[in-house]
Amino acid sequence: MTRLVVVGGGVAGLSAAWEATCRGVCREVVVLEPAPQTGGKLRTSDLVLPDGSTLRVDEGADAFLARRPEAVALCAELGLTDELTSPTVGRAKVFVDGELRFLPARTLLGVPLATDDPEVAAVLGPEGVAELVAADAVDHPPLVGDAAVGPLLRERLGATTVDRLVGPLLGGINAGDVDRMSLRAVAPQLADAAAQGGSLVQASAAQVAPAEGPVFQTPLAGSQRLVERLTEELLSRGVQVRTTTPATGLATDGARLQVTTPSEQLGADAVVLAAPAGAAGRLLAAASPTAARLLAQVDHVSVAFLTLAFDRADVPGPLDAAGMLVPRAAGTTITAASWGSVKWAHWDDGRHLVVRASVGHDGDDRGRTSTDDELLAAVRRDLRTTMGIEAAPVAVRTTRWTDAFPQYRPGHLDLVRQVTETLAVDLPHLRLAGMAYEGVGIPASIGSGRRAAAELSDLLA
Ligand SMILES: Cc1cc2nc3c(=O)[nH]c(=O)nc-3n(C[C@H](O)[C@H](O)[C@H](O)COP(=O)(O)OP(=O)(O)OC[C@H]3O[C@@H](n4cnc5c(N)ncnc54)[C@H](O)[C@@H]3O)c2cc1C
C-alpha cells in the first residue's frame, strides 16, 4: 500500500489530498488535522442579530481571486460552480485627507496606469500627482532580483502614491509593511514591470491584460463551504481525514518517512507538510535541521477581525463601495473595513450594515495583544472618524487570527528555493504546501497543495 500522509487540513492540505486521489498513485491518503474540523483559516459562522436572526458571515477570507485558475477549477471539480457568487459592488474607497475617495479603477496593485488619470489625482492631490509625474519621468535602471516594495516604489512613483495607494493595498492583503516586503514575492507583475526599467507606470500598464468575468468569487454559504465540500468528497473517495490529530514528530528511516501522532506512528511513502511554516519547521527539526532553521526565518503576523452589525438607519451614507482601506498616515487602529452587506447581496437583510474591520499588521501586534473591549473601542472610534458612524453596533463578533499572515521579506523566494533544495536532499519524498511560500491567497494555497501531491505522485508512480 503506497501511503501519502498530509499534515494539515487547511485548504492547501485538502487540495493536496484531492490531487492525490485524482492521480490514484497513492492507495492510502491520510490527512492529519489538530482542530476538531478541517478548513484551517477558511471559517464561516453565524452572526447573531438582536432579534435572534442570523447571518452566515465569514470570519476570515470572504472570497477568492477568480482571475487565477486554481480556486475556480477546484470549485468546478467539486460541483460548486452554481453556488458561486461575486460582489455586487466592485470598487473600494480609501480614506485620505479626512474623507473617503474611490480607489482609482485603473491600477496594478495600486500603481497608476496613467499619470493623468483624474481618479488618481482625486486620491493623490496635486502635490502627489506632481511627485508621481517627476518620479516616473526618471530613466530608472531595470530592477535586478528583488527589492523591498516601499523604498523601490517611493523612488519610482513618489511617496504619496506608496502611502495612499500601493501601501494600503499590498499592506492590507498581506497584513504587512511595504518597507519590509518582497516585491518579487508579493507582486510578481510589478517586479516584472520594474525589471524593464524606465517608467514604471507605462511598464505596469503593459502588464495589464483586458480580462472578463468577475474578479472575486465565493460560495453563497461562505468560504467554509469550499473546504466542507472538499472534505466530503475526500471521505467519499476513501481518504482518512483525522481531525483532533496533530502530527507531533517526523523522522525518516531511510526507506520510509515516519509521522508521529499522539496515538501512533504512521509509516509514509510520501508526506505533504501543509501546516503553517512555524509548525512545519518544528516538525522538520530532527529530519532536516537546515530546512527547519530556514523556515524559522519566516515571520508571522497576527490580526483580529471584528464583525459588526449596525442598524442601517444609524449609518450615514453613501454606502457605494465594497469597503475602505485606511493608510497608515491616518493614525487609526484599523487597516481596512469591508462593508460586507454592501459587497455581498446575500449578507444584506435590508435592515443592517455588516462591517468587517481588521486590526493588526507587521509592526502592530494589537490584533493579538488588545482585549476585546479595547479592540471594540478602537474600531468604533475609527468607524466614527472614517464613516461618521456614531451609533453603537447591535452585534459584534471578534475573531483572532494568531500568527496567521506569513511575511514575505525581500529575498523570500530565494529562501523558499533554499528550503526546497535542502529538502530535496534530506527528504526527497516530502513537499511543503500552504500560504507561507509562493502566495498568501486561497488560489495560491490550493495550487501549492495540488502541485506538491502531483510531484510526489510522479515520483512514486
Ligand atoms: C483574516 C484573513 C483573511 C483572509 N482573506 C483572504 C481572502 O479574502 N481571499 C483569499 O484568497 N485569501 C485570504 N486569506 C488567506 C487564506 O485564508 C489562506 O490562503 C488559506 O486559507 C491558507 O490555507 P493553508 O492550508 O495554507 O493554511 P491554514 O488554513 O492555516 O491550514 C493549515 C492547517 O494546518 C494545521 N496544523 C497546524 N499544526 C499542525 C500539526 N502539527 N499537524 C497537523 N496539522 C497542523 C492547522 O490546524 C490548519 O488547519 C485570508 C487569511 C486571513 C487570516
The ligand as an SDF file (V2000), in Angstrom:
LIG
                    3D

 53 58  0  0  0  0  0  0  0  0999 V2000
   -8.0810   37.1210    8.2950 C   0  0  0  0  0  0  0  0  0  0  0  0
   -7.7310   36.5240    6.9630 C   0  0  0  0  0  0  0  0  0  0  0  0
   -8.3700   36.9630    5.8120 C   0  0  0  0  0  0  0  0  0  0  0  0
   -8.0520   36.3970    4.5730 C   0  0  0  0  0  0  0  0  0  0  0  0
   -8.7270   36.8120    3.4620 N   0  0  0  0  0  0  0  0  0  0  0  0
   -8.4950   36.2040    2.2770 C   0  0  0  0  0  0  0  0  0  0  0  0
   -9.2970   36.4940    1.1380 C   0  0  0  0  0  0  0  0  0  0  0  0
  -10.2510   37.2780    1.2100 O   0  0  0  0  0  0  0  0  0  0  0  0
   -9.0070   35.8540   -0.0250 N   0  0  0  0  0  0  0  0  0  0  0  0
   -8.0090   34.9350   -0.1180 C   0  0  0  0  0  0  0  0  0  0  0  0
   -7.7770   34.3950   -1.2100 O   0  0  0  0  0  0  0  0  0  0  0  0
   -7.2460   34.6140    0.9600 N   0  0  0  0  0  0  0  0  0  0  0  0
   -7.4800   35.2120    2.1410 C   0  0  0  0  0  0  0  0  0  0  0  0
   -6.7590   34.8500    3.2470 N   0  0  0  0  0  0  0  0  0  0  0  0
   -5.7320   33.8130    3.0950 C   0  0  0  0  0  0  0  0  0  0  0  0
   -6.3490   32.4090    3.0760 C   0  0  0  0  0  0  0  0  0  0  0  0
   -7.1580   32.2540    4.2020 O   0  0  0  0  0  0  0  0  0  0  0  0
   -5.1980   31.3910    3.0430 C   0  0  0  0  0  0  0  0  0  0  0  0
   -4.5350   31.4990    1.7950 O   0  0  0  0  0  0  0  0  0  0  0  0
   -5.5850   29.9360    3.1660 C   0  0  0  0  0  0  0  0  0  0  0  0
   -6.7090   29.7160    3.9660 O   0  0  0  0  0  0  0  0  0  0  0  0
   -4.3650   29.2070    3.7050 C   0  0  0  0  0  0  0  0  0  0  0  0
   -4.5720   27.8280    3.6830 O   0  0  0  0  0  0  0  0  0  0  0  0
   -3.4580   26.8470    4.2190 P   0  0  0  0  0  0  0  0  0  0  0  0
   -3.9950   25.4740    4.0710 O   0  0  0  0  0  0  0  0  0  0  0  0
   -2.1560   27.1860    3.6090 O   0  0  0  0  0  0  0  0  0  0  0  0
   -3.2650   27.2140    5.7560 O   0  0  0  0  0  0  0  0  0  0  0  0
   -4.2230   27.0010    7.0090 P   0  0  0  0  0  0  0  0  0  0  0  0
   -5.6200   27.3130    6.6800 O   0  0  0  0  0  0  0  0  0  0  0  0
   -3.5610   27.7380    8.1250 O   0  0  0  0  0  0  0  0  0  0  0  0
   -4.1490   25.4340    7.2860 O   0  0  0  0  0  0  0  0  0  0  0  0
   -3.0690   24.8210    7.9530 C   0  0  0  0  0  0  0  0  0  0  0  0
   -3.6230   23.7270    8.8150 C   0  0  0  0  0  0  0  0  0  0  0  0
   -2.5310   23.0400    9.4460 O   0  0  0  0  0  0  0  0  0  0  0  0
   -2.9790   22.6560   10.7130 C   0  0  0  0  0  0  0  0  0  0  0  0
   -1.8300   22.3040   11.5750 N   0  0  0  0  0  0  0  0  0  0  0  0
   -1.0780   23.1080   12.3570 C   0  0  0  0  0  0  0  0  0  0  0  0
   -0.1790   22.3710   13.0410 N   0  0  0  0  0  0  0  0  0  0  0  0
   -0.3540   21.0810   12.6670 C   0  0  0  0  0  0  0  0  0  0  0  0
    0.2560   19.8560   13.0350 C   0  0  0  0  0  0  0  0  0  0  0  0
    1.2480   19.7970   13.9350 N   0  0  0  0  0  0  0  0  0  0  0  0
   -0.2020   18.7090   12.4810 N   0  0  0  0  0  0  0  0  0  0  0  0
   -1.1980   18.7200   11.5700 C   0  0  0  0  0  0  0  0  0  0  0  0
   -1.8110   19.8840   11.1730 N   0  0  0  0  0  0  0  0  0  0  0  0
   -1.3950   21.0240   11.7240 C   0  0  0  0  0  0  0  0  0  0  0  0
   -3.7780   23.8320   11.2080 C   0  0  0  0  0  0  0  0  0  0  0  0
   -4.6430   23.4930   12.2700 O   0  0  0  0  0  0  0  0  0  0  0  0
   -4.5130   24.2480    9.9360 C   0  0  0  0  0  0  0  0  0  0  0  0
   -5.7860   23.6590    9.8550 O   0  0  0  0  0  0  0  0  0  0  0  0
   -7.0550   35.4030    4.4960 C   0  0  0  0  0  0  0  0  0  0  0  0
   -6.4090   34.9730    5.6550 C   0  0  0  0  0  0  0  0  0  0  0  0
   -6.7430   35.5100    6.8760 C   0  0  0  0  0  0  0  0  0  0  0  0
   -6.0620   35.0170    8.1220 C   0  0  0  0  0  0  0  0  0  0  0  0
  1  2  1  0
  2  3  1  0
  2 52  2  0
  3  4  2  0
  4  5  1  0
  4 50  1  0
  5  6  2  0
  6  7  1  0
  6 13  1  0
  7  8  2  0
  7  9  1  0
  9 10  1  0
 10 11  2  0
 10 12  1  0
 12 13  2  0
 13 14  1  0
 14 15  1  0
 14 50  1  0
 15 16  1  0
 16 17  1  0
 16 18  1  0
 18 19  1  0
 18 20  1  0
 20 21  1  0
 20 22  1  0
 22 23  1  0
 23 24  1  0
 24 25  2  0
 24 26  1  0
 24 27  1  0
 27 28  1  0
 28 29  2  0
 28 30  1  0
 28 31  1  0
 31 32  1  0
 32 33  1  0
 33 34  1  0
 33 48  1  0
 34 35  1  0
 35 36  1  0
 35 46  1  0
 36 37  1  0
 36 45  1  0
 37 38  2  0
 38 39  1  0
 39 40  1  0
 39 45  2  0
 40 41  1  0
 40 42  2  0
 42 43  1  0
 43 44  2  0
 44 45  1  0
 46 47  1  0
 46 48  1  0
 48 49  1  0
 50 51  2  0
 51 52  1  0
 52 53  1  0
M  END
$$$$
